Amino acid sequence: MTFVGEVMDSEIALWIKIAYTVQLAVILPVYAVVWGWRNFLWFSDIALITTGIALWLDSALLVSMMALAVLLPELLWSASYFCRLLFGLRVTDLAGYMFDARKPRFVRALSLFHVVVPAVLIWMLHELGYDARALAGQTLLAWIVLPLTYSVTTPAHENINWVRGPVKLQRRVPPLVWLAFLMLAFPVGLYLPTHLALRALFAPAG
């Protein structure tokens, strides 16, 4: 398996690649200073960066992997944000920090990449097709990222990728049992259903 993927006949326009890269050039330094390097272990941040790489490589495999990882969570984030912003309805707390006045408004505004990334992913899948190898590739990536996240974060202050519990720190099961459950839940509960849907909706890459 290659994690670069073949360059497709349908290439992404240069201006789109440049515009997305400019977005990364603004977001990444700010996030590094405000949130710290561990924040980049979030699958959403990994997808933000990897989607930029996929744009430049015209890689159906990379974009397909990122779609499996974040497409549904990012759509849920957007629903949570806009329902609360427009109607005052709390769908989930995924975007709750966007309404925390203690956080700088500019930094919160940068989080609107959660709206941009799924739109870019869907458009790229339309242009490049869906690469079915993404299921194995993203599962392998998750099995690297989740233990790494667990090892470098602290139970009291960080719950990146929910490695410490579904929302907050959980104490019902041993921490490593929860981590093992998560390593199974992501591929089976999130990636597999998304894989089946994307394979049906988009033409195969290649």
GROMACS elastic network, one bead per residue, 0.5 to 0.9 nm:
[ bonds ]
;  ai    aj funct       b0    kb
    1     5     6  0.87356   500
    1   133     6  0.77692   500
    1   136     6  0.89924   500
    1   137     6  0.79601   500
    2     5     6  0.59518   500
    2     6     6  0.87787   500
    2    61     6  0.84564   500
    2   137     6  0.87186   500
    3    59     6  0.89176   500
    3    61     6  0.68176   500
    3    62     6  0.67571   500
    3   134     6  0.89652   500
    3   137     6  0.72988   500
    4     7     6  0.86562   500
    4    54     6  0.81043   500
    4    57     6  0.75987   500
    4    59     6  0.62612   500
    4    60     6  0.84704   500
    4    61     6  0.66693   500
    4    62     6  0.65499   500
    5     8     6  0.88134   500
    5    57     6  0.83114   500
    5    58     6  0.83745   500
    5    59     6  0.52538   500
    5    60     6  0.63384   500
    5    61     6  0.51650   500
    5    62     6  0.70661   500
    5   131     6  0.86612   500
    6    57     6  0.84583   500
    6    58     6  0.78991   500
    6    59     6  0.62336   500
    6    60     6  0.73669   500
    6    61     6  0.78945   500
    6   205     6  0.88625   500
    6   206     6  0.74890   500
    7    10     6  0.83472   500
    7    11     6  0.78508   500
    7    57     6  0.65459   500
    7    58     6  0.54522   500
    7    59     6  0.58531   500
    7    60     6  0.77918   500
    7   128     6  0.89966   500
    7   206     6  0.86952   500
    8    11     6  0.64026   500
    8    58     6  0.63420   500
    8    59     6  0.72207   500
    8    60     6  0.75589   500
    8   128     6  0.64391   500
    8   129     6  0.89783   500
    8   205     6  0.78441   500
    8   206     6  0.67658   500
    9    58     6  0.89550   500
    9   128     6  0.82644   500
    9   206     6  0.87194   500
   10    58     6  0.79853   500
   10   127     6  0.65026   500
   10   128     6  0.63808   500
   11    14     6  0.87313   500
   11    55     6  0.87070   500
   11    57     6  0.87498   500
   11    58     6  0.59412   500
   11   127     6  0.79963   500
   11   128     6  0.79038   500
   12    15     6  0.86079   500
   12    16     6  0.70973   500
   12    17     6  0.72636   500
   12    55     6  0.66569   500
   12    56     6  0.78397   500
   12    57     6  0.89893   500
   12    58     6  0.64743   500
   12   124     6  0.80543   500
   12   127     6  0.78825   500
   12   128     6  0.87687   500
   13    16     6  0.55838   500
   13    17     6  0.67636   500
   14    17     6  0.51500   500
   14    18     6  0.62674   500
   14    19     6  0.86449   500
   14    56     6  0.84257   500
   15    18     6  0.50663   500
   15    19     6  0.60263   500
   15    20     6  0.85430   500
   16    19     6  0.50960   500
   16    20     6  0.61281   500
   16    21     6  0.84736   500
   16    55     6  0.82052   500
   17    20     6  0.53034   500
   17    21     6  0.61330   500
   17    22     6  0.86910   500
   17    52     6  0.72461   500
   17    55     6  0.58962   500
   17    56     6  0.62552   500
   18    21     6  0.50085   500
   18    22     6  0.61781   500
   18    23     6  0.86830   500
   18    56     6  0.89811   500
   19    22     6  0.51537   500
   19    23     6  0.64184   500
   19    24     6  0.88633   500
   20    23     6  0.50336   500
   20    24     6  0.64292   500
   20    25     6  0.87289   500
   20    51     6  0.89196   500
   20    52     6  0.64662   500
   20    55     6  0.84519   500
   21    24     6  0.50012   500
   21    25     6  0.61606   500
   21    26     6  0.87591   500
   21    52     6  0.64443   500
   22    26     6  0.64156   500
   22    27     6  0.87334   500
   23    26     6  0.53256   500
   23    27     6  0.62019   500
   23    28     6  0.85365   500
   23   113     6  0.86210   500
   24    27     6  0.51170   500
   24    28     6  0.56949   500
   24    29     6  0.84966   500
   24    48     6  0.78854   500
   24    49     6  0.72153   500
   24    52     6  0.78343   500
   25    28     6  0.59701   500
   25    29     6  0.69596   500
   26    29     6  0.63996   500
   26    30     6  0.67782   500
   26    31     6  0.89698   500
   26   110     6  0.85153   500
   27    30     6  0.54323   500
   27    31     6  0.60622   500
   27    32     6  0.85671   500
   27   107     6  0.85514   500
   27   110     6  0.63920   500
   27   111     6  0.85558   500
   27   113     6  0.88487   500
   28    31     6  0.51789   500
   28    32     6  0.60456   500
   28    33     6  0.87228   500
   28    40     6  0.87952   500
   28    49     6  0.87584   500
   29    32     6  0.50608   500
   29    33     6  0.63655   500
   29    34     6  0.86468   500
   30    33     6  0.53159   500
   30    34     6  0.60277   500
   30    35     6  0.81245   500
   30   107     6  0.75156   500
   30   110     6  0.89293   500
   31    34     6  0.50853   500
   31    35     6  0.52524   500
   31    36     6  0.65897   500
   31    37     6  0.79113   500
   31    39     6  0.76733   500
   31    40     6  0.83269   500
   31   107     6  0.78950   500
   31   110     6  0.89398   500
   32    35     6  0.57459   500
   32    37     6  0.54263   500
   32    38     6  0.85875   500
   32    39     6  0.77874   500
   32    40     6  0.81495   500
   33    36     6  0.56801   500
   33    37     6  0.81420   500
   34   107     6  0.81733   500
   35    38     6  0.76668   500
   35    39     6  0.59818   500
   35    40     6  0.88081   500
   36    39     6  0.58761   500
   36    40     6  0.79663   500
   37    40     6  0.57186   500
   37    41     6  0.78561   500
   38    41     6  0.55727   500
   38    42     6  0.79603   500
   38   149     6  0.78441   500
   38   152     6  0.76828   500
   38   153     6  0.74311   500
   38   160     6  0.81818   500
   39    42     6  0.58903   500
   39    45     6  0.74685   500
   39   160     6  0.72995   500
   40    43     6  0.78066   500
   40    44     6  0.82374   500
   40    45     6  0.52135   500
   40    46     6  0.62658   500
   40    49     6  0.89980   500
   41    44     6  0.82537   500
   41    45     6  0.66840   500
   41    46     6  0.64350   500
   41   145     6  0.70248   500
   41   146     6  0.86087   500
   41   148     6  0.84941   500
   41   149     6  0.65174   500
   41   160     6  0.71215   500
   41   161     6  0.77335   500
   42    45     6  0.52483   500
   42    46     6  0.62713   500
   42    47     6  0.85818   500
   42   145     6  0.87453   500
   42   149     6  0.84585   500
   42   160     6  0.58764   500
   42   161     6  0.56324   500
   43    47     6  0.59890   500
   43    48     6  0.84603   500
   43    66     6  0.84803   500
   43    69     6  0.67684   500
   43    70     6  0.68186   500
   43   142     6  0.85584   500
   43   145     6  0.84007   500
   43   160     6  0.87998   500
   43   161     6  0.68581   500
   44    47     6  0.50341   500
   44    48     6  0.61299   500
   44    49     6  0.88133   500
   44    66     6  0.86771   500
   44    69     6  0.79441   500
   44    70     6  0.61061   500
   44    73     6  0.84993   500
   44    74     6  0.76172   500
   44   114     6  0.75196   500
   44   117     6  0.87169   500
   45    49     6  0.63560   500
   45    50     6  0.84855   500
   46    49     6  0.53523   500
   46    50     6  0.59517   500
   46    51     6  0.83383   500
   46    66     6  0.81994   500
   47    50     6  0.50035   500
   47    51     6  0.56614   500
   47    52     6  0.84154   500
   47    63     6  0.85493   500
   47    65     6  0.87283   500
   47    66     6  0.53696   500
   47    67     6  0.81467   500
   47    69     6  0.75998   500
   47    70     6  0.70505   500
   47   117     6  0.77469   500
   48    51     6  0.55321   500
   48    52     6  0.67758   500
   48    66     6  0.86494   500
   48   113     6  0.76169   500
   48   114     6  0.83940   500
   48   117     6  0.64676   500
   49    52     6  0.53211   500
   49    53     6  0.66820   500
   49    54     6  0.88805   500
   50    54     6  0.60723   500
   50    55     6  0.85338   500
   50    62     6  0.70901   500
   50    63     6  0.77361   500
   50    66     6  0.73666   500
   51    55     6  0.61283   500
   51    56     6  0.87993   500
   51    62     6  0.72282   500
   51    63     6  0.60474   500
   51    66     6  0.70701   500
   51   117     6  0.76861   500
   51   120     6  0.81498   500
   51   121     6  0.74237   500
   52    55     6  0.51196   500
   52    56     6  0.66149   500
   52    57     6  0.88128   500
   53    56     6  0.53280   500
   53    57     6  0.62361   500
   53    58     6  0.83407   500
   53    59     6  0.82056   500
   53    62     6  0.81154   500
   53    63     6  0.89878   500
   54    57     6  0.50519   500
   54    58     6  0.54961   500
   54    60     6  0.73605   500
   54    61     6  0.81751   500
   54    62     6  0.56262   500
   54    63     6  0.58888   500
   55    58     6  0.51090   500
   55    59     6  0.69040   500
   55    63     6  0.81839   500
   55   124     6  0.81257   500
   56    59     6  0.78865   500
   57    60     6  0.87827   500
   57    62     6  0.89982   500
   58    62     6  0.87777   500
   58    63     6  0.86531   500
   58   124     6  0.85896   500
   58   128     6  0.74285   500
   59    62     6  0.55108   500
   59    63     6  0.64061   500
   59    64     6  0.85341   500
   59   128     6  0.75831   500
   60    63     6  0.53032   500
   60    64     6  0.59037   500
   60    65     6  0.85432   500
   60   124     6  0.77797   500
   60   125     6  0.70790   500
   60   127     6  0.88950   500
   60   128     6  0.55086   500
   60   129     6  0.62775   500
   60   130     6  0.62177   500
   60   131     6  0.58496   500
   60   134     6  0.89416   500
   60   205     6  0.63345   500
   60   206     6  0.84215   500
   61    64     6  0.51096   500
   61    65     6  0.61794   500
   61    66     6  0.87214   500
   61   130     6  0.73270   500
   61   131     6  0.51861   500
   61   132     6  0.79116   500
   61   133     6  0.69444   500
   61   134     6  0.58953   500
   61   137     6  0.84257   500
   61   205     6  0.80980   500
   62    65     6  0.51317   500
   62    66     6  0.62962   500
   62    67     6  0.85962   500
   62   131     6  0.85243   500
   62   134     6  0.74139   500
   62   137     6  0.87391   500
   62   138     6  0.89257   500
   63    66     6  0.51525   500
   63    67     6  0.60965   500
   63    68     6  0.87134   500
   63   121     6  0.63116   500
   63   122     6  0.89350   500
   63   124     6  0.70914   500
   63   125     6  0.70923   500
   63   128     6  0.88185   500
   63   130     6  0.81499   500
   63   131     6  0.85172   500
   63   134     6  0.85188   500
   64    67     6  0.50306   500
   64    68     6  0.63570   500
   64    69     6  0.87117   500
   64   121     6  0.79091   500
   64   124     6  0.88498   500
   64   125     6  0.70364   500
   64   129     6  0.83100   500
   64   130     6  0.57355   500
   64   131     6  0.59105   500
   64   132     6  0.77729   500
   64   133     6  0.83993   500
   64   134     6  0.55777   500
   64   135     6  0.83745   500
   64   138     6  0.87079   500
   64   195     6  0.86288   500
   64   198     6  0.85526   500
   65    68     6  0.52288   500
   65    69     6  0.63187   500
   65    70     6  0.88650   500
   65   131     6  0.82479   500
   65   133     6  0.82699   500
   65   135     6  0.68239   500
   65   136     6  0.87583   500
   65   137     6  0.66206   500
   65   138     6  0.51777   500
   65   139     6  0.87758   500
   65   191     6  0.89597   500
   66    70     6  0.60795   500
   66    71     6  0.74445   500
   66   121     6  0.76974   500
   66   134     6  0.83531   500
   66   138     6  0.74767   500
   67    70     6  0.55384   500
   67    72     6  0.81039   500
   67   118     6  0.74612   500
   67   121     6  0.62021   500
   67   122     6  0.77669   500
   67   125     6  0.85812   500
   67   134     6  0.88723   500
   67   191     6  0.88652   500
   67   194     6  0.80779   500
   67   195     6  0.87093   500
   67   198     6  0.86609   500
   68    71     6  0.61769   500
   68    72     6  0.78949   500
   68   134     6  0.75053   500
   68   135     6  0.73170   500
   68   138     6  0.71709   500
   68   190     6  0.73992   500
   68   191     6  0.51147   500
   68   192     6  0.80316   500
   68   193     6  0.88225   500
   68   194     6  0.58107   500
   68   195     6  0.63761   500
   68   198     6  0.85535   500
   69    72     6  0.79576   500
   69    73     6  0.80793   500
   69   138     6  0.68996   500
   69   139     6  0.88681   500
   69   142     6  0.84930   500
   69   186     6  0.83560   500
   69   187     6  0.89857   500
   69   190     6  0.76795   500
   69   191     6  0.65339   500
   69   194     6  0.87833   500
   70    73     6  0.52163   500
   70    74     6  0.56454   500
   70    75     6  0.82930   500
   70   117     6  0.88458   500
   70   118     6  0.76467   500
   71    74     6  0.53056   500
   71    75     6  0.61742   500
   71    76     6  0.86398   500
   71   117     6  0.83013   500
   71   118     6  0.55608   500
   71   119     6  0.89655   500
   71   121     6  0.77351   500
   71   122     6  0.84202   500
   71   194     6  0.82297   500
   72    75     6  0.51473   500
   72    76     6  0.61853   500
   72    77     6  0.86025   500
   72   118     6  0.84740   500
   72   190     6  0.80325   500
   72   194     6  0.77825   500
   73    76     6  0.50074   500
   73    77     6  0.61231   500
   73    78     6  0.86845   500
   73    94     6  0.88764   500
   74    78     6  0.61874   500
   74    79     6  0.85678   500
   74   114     6  0.57567   500
   74   115     6  0.70028   500
   74   117     6  0.78886   500
   74   118     6  0.64296   500
   75    78     6  0.50589   500
   75    79     6  0.61836   500
   75    80     6  0.85612   500
   75   114     6  0.80890   500
   75   115     6  0.75044   500
   75   118     6  0.69767   500
   76    79     6  0.50181   500
   76    80     6  0.60667   500
   76    81     6  0.85433   500
   76    91     6  0.84276   500
   76    92     6  0.80165   500
   76    94     6  0.79187   500
   77    80     6  0.50701   500
   77    81     6  0.61199   500
   77    82     6  0.86381   500
   77    92     6  0.78680   500
   77    93     6  0.84782   500
   77    94     6  0.56429   500
   77    95     6  0.58139   500
   77   114     6  0.70450   500
   77   115     6  0.79830   500
   78    81     6  0.50880   500
   78    82     6  0.60455   500
   78    83     6  0.82581   500
   78    94     6  0.89284   500
   78    95     6  0.77275   500
   78   112     6  0.86042   500
   78   114     6  0.69021   500
   78   115     6  0.59058   500
   79    82     6  0.54307   500
   79    83     6  0.57970   500
   79    84     6  0.83540   500
   79    91     6  0.72159   500
   79    92     6  0.86122   500
   79    95     6  0.89500   500
   80    83     6  0.54614   500
   80    84     6  0.62438   500
   80    85     6  0.85313   500
   80    89     6  0.79569   500
   80    90     6  0.63947   500
   80    92     6  0.55854   500
   80    93     6  0.71232   500
   80    94     6  0.67464   500
   80    95     6  0.60184   500
   80    96     6  0.80479   500
   81    84     6  0.54257   500
   81    85     6  0.59890   500
   81    86     6  0.85048   500
   81    90     6  0.83055   500
   81    91     6  0.82915   500
   81    92     6  0.86652   500
   81    93     6  0.87796   500
   81    94     6  0.80037   500
   81    95     6  0.53532   500
   81    96     6  0.74787   500
   81    98     6  0.76043   500
   81    99     6  0.89151   500
   82    86     6  0.57032   500
   82    87     6  0.77337   500
   82    88     6  0.87408   500
   82    89     6  0.87348   500
   83    86     6  0.54600   500
   83    87     6  0.53286   500
   83    88     6  0.62995   500
   83    89     6  0.53107   500
   83    90     6  0.68200   500
   83    91     6  0.70419   500
   84    87     6  0.54328   500
   84    90     6  0.55290   500
   84    91     6  0.75629   500
   84    95     6  0.89065   500
   84    96     6  0.87469   500
   85    88     6  0.59020   500
   85    89     6  0.79097   500
   85    99     6  0.85769   500
   86    89     6  0.80820   500
   87    90     6  0.88846   500
   90    93     6  0.70844   500
   90    96     6  0.85135   500
   91    94     6  0.86480   500
   92    95     6  0.73664   500
   92    96     6  0.77615   500
   93    97     6  0.79086   500
   94    97     6  0.76953   500
   95    98     6  0.55792   500
   95    99     6  0.78184   500
   96    99     6  0.57834   500
   96   100     6  0.71273   500
   97   100     6  0.50302   500
   97   101     6  0.85264   500
   97   103     6  0.78517   500
   97   108     6  0.77697   500
   98   101     6  0.80929   500
   98   103     6  0.81519   500
   98   105     6  0.84231   500
   98   108     6  0.56165   500
   98   109     6  0.79054   500
   98   111     6  0.79131   500
   99   102     6  0.88532   500
   99   103     6  0.85394   500
   99   108     6  0.83845   500
  100   103     6  0.58621   500
  100   104     6  0.87240   500
  100   105     6  0.89634   500
  100   108     6  0.87262   500
  101   104     6  0.70877   500
  101   105     6  0.73990   500
  102   105     6  0.86667   500
  103   106     6  0.86547   500
  103   107     6  0.72312   500
  103   108     6  0.69227   500
  104   107     6  0.53609   500
  104   108     6  0.63437   500
  104   109     6  0.86825   500
  105   108     6  0.50501   500
  105   109     6  0.60613   500
  105   110     6  0.87319   500
  106   110     6  0.64203   500
  107   110     6  0.52244   500
  107   111     6  0.69580   500
  108   111     6  0.53335   500
  108   112     6  0.75714   500
  109   112     6  0.56849   500
  109   113     6  0.84812   500
  110   113     6  0.62753   500
  110   114     6  0.88588   500
  111   114     6  0.60057   500
  111   115     6  0.82569   500
  112   115     6  0.53634   500
  112   116     6  0.67481   500
  112   117     6  0.89371   500
  113   117     6  0.58572   500
  113   118     6  0.87837   500
  114   117     6  0.56907   500
  114   118     6  0.71056   500
  115   118     6  0.62592   500
  115   119     6  0.68884   500
  116   119     6  0.53747   500
  116   120     6  0.62439   500
  116   121     6  0.87076   500
  117   120     6  0.51036   500
  117   121     6  0.60730   500
  117   122     6  0.86561   500
  118   122     6  0.61110   500
  118   123     6  0.84863   500
  119   122     6  0.53261   500
  119   123     6  0.61935   500
  119   124     6  0.86008   500
  120   123     6  0.51188   500
  120   124     6  0.60317   500
  120   125     6  0.85444   500
  121   124     6  0.50960   500
  121   125     6  0.61105   500
  121   126     6  0.85975   500
  122   125     6  0.50980   500
  122   126     6  0.62869   500
  122   127     6  0.87199   500
  123   126     6  0.50701   500
  123   127     6  0.62982   500
  123   128     6  0.86492   500
  124   128     6  0.57558   500
  124   129     6  0.74891   500
  125   128     6  0.52245   500
  125   130     6  0.57087   500
  125   131     6  0.88927   500
  125   198     6  0.85643   500
  125   202     6  0.67057   500
  125   203     6  0.83389   500
  125   205     6  0.87230   500
  126   129     6  0.56487   500
  126   130     6  0.80469   500
  126   202     6  0.63445   500
  126   203     6  0.76891   500
  128   131     6  0.87809   500
  128   202     6  0.89831   500
  128   203     6  0.82643   500
  128   204     6  0.84003   500
  128   205     6  0.61537   500
  128   206     6  0.82295   500
  129   199     6  0.88910   500
  129   202     6  0.57088   500
  129   204     6  0.50911   500
  129   206     6  0.76248   500
  130   133     6  0.88726   500
  130   134     6  0.82625   500
  130   195     6  0.89571   500
  130   198     6  0.67468   500
  130   199     6  0.62731   500
  130   201     6  0.87026   500
  130   202     6  0.58307   500
  130   203     6  0.61369   500
  130   205     6  0.51079   500
  130   206     6  0.88245   500
  131   134     6  0.58504   500
  131   135     6  0.86874   500
  131   199     6  0.79916   500
  131   203     6  0.88093   500
  131   204     6  0.59652   500
  131   205     6  0.50547   500
  131   206     6  0.78812   500
  132   135     6  0.63815   500
  132   136     6  0.83410   500
  132   195     6  0.74019   500
  132   198     6  0.89137   500
  132   199     6  0.69276   500
  132   204     6  0.73778   500
  132   205     6  0.80124   500
  133   136     6  0.57077   500
  133   137     6  0.62589   500
  133   138     6  0.86460   500
  134   138     6  0.56882   500
  134   139     6  0.81378   500
  134   195     6  0.79259   500
  135   138     6  0.54499   500
  135   139     6  0.60705   500
  135   140     6  0.86103   500
  135   187     6  0.77856   500
  135   191     6  0.65915   500
  135   192     6  0.69428   500
  135   195     6  0.64944   500
  136   139     6  0.51749   500
  136   140     6  0.61904   500
  136   141     6  0.86435   500
  136   187     6  0.88629   500
  137   140     6  0.52531   500
  137   141     6  0.62499   500
  137   142     6  0.87042   500
  138   142     6  0.60552   500
  138   143     6  0.85336   500
  138   187     6  0.80760   500
  138   191     6  0.78941   500
  139   142     6  0.51008   500
  139   143     6  0.62277   500
  139   144     6  0.87803   500
  139   183     6  0.84939   500
  139   186     6  0.78318   500
  139   187     6  0.57093   500
  139   191     6  0.77060   500
  140   143     6  0.50946   500
  140   144     6  0.64945   500
  140   145     6  0.87885   500
  141   144     6  0.51663   500
  141   145     6  0.61153   500
  141   146     6  0.85505   500
  142   146     6  0.57633   500
  142   147     6  0.85289   500
  142   183     6  0.71297   500
  142   186     6  0.77698   500
  142   187     6  0.81486   500
  143   146     6  0.57414   500
  143   147     6  0.67698   500
  143   148     6  0.87437   500
  143   183     6  0.62068   500
  143   184     6  0.89779   500
  144   147     6  0.60294   500
  144   148     6  0.63034   500
  144   149     6  0.87053   500
  145   148     6  0.50867   500
  145   149     6  0.59150   500
  145   150     6  0.85454   500
  145   161     6  0.89958   500
  146   149     6  0.50683   500
  146   150     6  0.62072   500
  146   151     6  0.86630   500
  146   160     6  0.89355   500
  146   161     6  0.72353   500
  146   163     6  0.68742   500
  146   179     6  0.75642   500
  146   182     6  0.81450   500
  146   183     6  0.70622   500
  147   151     6  0.61202   500
  147   152     6  0.87779   500
  147   163     6  0.83108   500
  147   179     6  0.74930   500
  147   183     6  0.86442   500
  148   151     6  0.51076   500
  148   152     6  0.63209   500
  148   153     6  0.85887   500
  149   152     6  0.55087   500
  149   153     6  0.60296   500
  149   159     6  0.88129   500
  149   160     6  0.68308   500
  149   161     6  0.75792   500
  149   163     6  0.72418   500
  150   153     6  0.56680   500
  150   154     6  0.78504   500
  150   155     6  0.87211   500
  150   159     6  0.85738   500
  150   160     6  0.81946   500
  150   161     6  0.89675   500
  150   163     6  0.59822   500
  150   164     6  0.76380   500
  150   179     6  0.78724   500
  151   154     6  0.81609   500
  153   156     6  0.89409   500
  153   157     6  0.80072   500
  153   158     6  0.59357   500
  153   159     6  0.75251   500
  153   160     6  0.76645   500
  154   157     6  0.58362   500
  154   158     6  0.55790   500
  154   159     6  0.78125   500
  154   164     6  0.88861   500
  155   158     6  0.59841   500
  155   159     6  0.69403   500
  155   164     6  0.64439   500
  155   169     6  0.66927   500
  156   159     6  0.83730   500
  156   169     6  0.75228   500
  158   162     6  0.87333   500
  158   163     6  0.89777   500
  158   164     6  0.80600   500
  158   168     6  0.89774   500
  158   169     6  0.88490   500
  159   163     6  0.59001   500
  159   164     6  0.54444   500
  159   165     6  0.71847   500
  159   166     6  0.88032   500
  159   167     6  0.77456   500
  159   168     6  0.69288   500
  159   169     6  0.72627   500
  160   163     6  0.62832   500
  160   164     6  0.78985   500
  161   164     6  0.83398   500
  162   165     6  0.52626   500
  162   166     6  0.55846   500
  162   167     6  0.65538   500
  162   168     6  0.78106   500
  162   169     6  0.85782   500
  162   179     6  0.89327   500
  162   182     6  0.82946   500
  163   166     6  0.78701   500
  163   169     6  0.87320   500
  163   175     6  0.83170   500
  163   178     6  0.73854   500
  163   179     6  0.58698   500
  163   182     6  0.72067   500
  164   167     6  0.81767   500
  164   168     6  0.69529   500
  164   169     6  0.51228   500
  164   170     6  0.62981   500
  164   171     6  0.88522   500
  164   175     6  0.67769   500
  164   178     6  0.74039   500
  164   179     6  0.75462   500
  165   168     6  0.54047   500
  165   171     6  0.82004   500
  165   175     6  0.84622   500
  165   178     6  0.72757   500
  165   179     6  0.86854   500
  166   169     6  0.77251   500
  166   170     6  0.74271   500
  167   170     6  0.81583   500
  170   173     6  0.74277   500
  170   174     6  0.88654   500
  170   175     6  0.80440   500
  170   178     6  0.86810   500
  171   174     6  0.69596   500
  171   175     6  0.75974   500
  172   175     6  0.88263   500
  173   176     6  0.83372   500
  173   177     6  0.64531   500
  173   178     6  0.64442   500
  174   177     6  0.52625   500
  174   178     6  0.64549   500
  174   179     6  0.88349   500
  175   178     6  0.51527   500
  175   179     6  0.62950   500
  175   180     6  0.87510   500
  176   180     6  0.61335   500
  176   181     6  0.85189   500
  177   180     6  0.50858   500
  177   181     6  0.61780   500
  177   182     6  0.86114   500
  178   181     6  0.50028   500
  178   182     6  0.61657   500
  178   183     6  0.86648   500
  179   182     6  0.50206   500
  179   183     6  0.62234   500
  179   184     6  0.87610   500
  180   183     6  0.50747   500
  180   184     6  0.64942   500
  180   185     6  0.86133   500
  181   184     6  0.52288   500
  181   185     6  0.59455   500
  181   186     6  0.86915   500
  182   186     6  0.60410   500
  182   187     6  0.88047   500
  183   186     6  0.58713   500
  183   187     6  0.71496   500
  184   187     6  0.58079   500
  184   188     6  0.61777   500
  184   189     6  0.79641   500
  185   188     6  0.52760   500
  185   189     6  0.50737   500
  185   190     6  0.70914   500
  185   191     6  0.88714   500
  186   189     6  0.55020   500
  186   190     6  0.51377   500
  186   191     6  0.62022   500
  186   192     6  0.85482   500
  187   190     6  0.57625   500
  187   192     6  0.59469   500
  187   193     6  0.89013   500
  188   191     6  0.61197   500
  188   192     6  0.53442   500
  188   193     6  0.75460   500
  189   192     6  0.65397   500
  189   193     6  0.68377   500
  189   194     6  0.89485   500
  190   193     6  0.59172   500
  190   194     6  0.63035   500
  190   195     6  0.85968   500
  191   194     6  0.52114   500
  191   195     6  0.58619   500
  191   196     6  0.86421   500
  192   196     6  0.62541   500
  192   197     6  0.86764   500
  193   196     6  0.52203   500
  193   197     6  0.62962   500
  193   198     6  0.86801   500
  194   197     6  0.50796   500
  194   198     6  0.60272   500
  194   199     6  0.83871   500
  195   198     6  0.52504   500
  195   199     6  0.59492   500
  195   200     6  0.85467   500
  196   199     6  0.52286   500
  196   200     6  0.63216   500
  196   201     6  0.87331   500
  197   200     6  0.52306   500
  197   201     6  0.61536   500
  197   202     6  0.86272   500
  198   202     6  0.58036   500
  198   203     6  0.87692   500
  199   202     6  0.57340   500
  199   203     6  0.71681   500
  199   204     6  0.70038   500
  200   203     6  0.77274   500
  202   205     6  0.86591   500
